[in-house]
Each structure stands twice: as structure tokens, then as C-alpha cells.
């Protein structure tokens, strides 16, 4: 696994996870929880996100083979979905706040906030470009990074502020839109070469 391939897979997953953008939601959902419960929520969210992403990577490939879907087909479809997600994230001022529960780390933090449609779609596309191991490592590192960001939530919000987190989220949404356009372009080229 080369560093270049890892970084090329890491960046789109980092943009799709958008841990900094999810940070204000994490803070609002865990407000009032004692530090031990907050750590338990973070651990639950990281484990859930990893299990969902890894499971989807392997099941997704099997579904591809069974349905006869080519990588070009999925790149175009995935690019369109990612573009829609990016537009929604840019246009809607914030994601819905949910009431905390015992499963807060699993739903909504682990999925769909850390590992949602954008991460799953991006992961399957990256497997075709960089391979399973590089993609899995990229997802794992990004999910763990999200956990670290959540554990440093108080410090980070003091540094960048809630407004700064929202601005960073919009910038990452714009990057996600650009990546989506690139995927559609690559998908079309892939199908032309067939």
C-alpha cells in the first residue's frame, strides 16, 4: 500500500465523514452528559461506524457481482448521489437535532452522521480505484479521527467556534460536490472505454 494511494483514498473519505461539520451536532446531542458517558457514546459511535462501513464494503462488492453493475455505472450513480448530498448540506443550514438515548452513539452518531450514504458510496467507488485494503484503512483512520475530534470537542469548539465549524462544513460540502462531478466524469470515461 503506497502513501500516495492511501492519501488519494483518505481525502474523499475525510470529506464524506465531515467530522468537523458533525461536531456541533455531537455537542448538542451530548450536552449534559458526564465525561464517562460521553466517552462511552464516542466509543459506541466509532465501533458502529466501523462495522457498518466494513460490512457494506464486502456486501456491496457481492451485490455488484450479483446484479452485474459495473464500476462505471456505480461511479456515475454514486457521483450523482454525492452531489445531491453535498447540495443538501450546503443549502440546509443544519441537520436535524435528535433526542439523546442509550443508542445515541450507534444512531444517529455512528450511522448516519459518521458513516452515512456519502461514506458508503465513496468507499465502494474507491475500492474500484485503489483496492479493498487501501479503502478499508482510509475508512478506519477517518472513523477513528472522527472519534478523536469528538473527544476533543470542547477544545475545538473554543478554538474555531460554532460558526467556524459550520463554515468548515460548507467548504467540505463544496469539496464533496467537486469530487462527485469528478466521479461522474470518470464513470462516463470508464463506460466509453468498455
Secondary structure, 3 states (H helix, E strand, C coil): CCHHHHHHHHHHHHHHHCHHHHHHHHHHHHCCCCHHHHHHHHHHHHHHHHHHHHHHHHHHHHHHHHHCCCHHHHHHHHHHHHHHHHHHHHHCCCCCCCCCCCCCHHHHHHHHHHCCHHHHHHHHHHHHHHCHHHHHHHHHHHHHHHHHHHHCHHHHHHHHHHHHHHHHHHHHHHHHHHHHHHHHHHHHHHHHHC
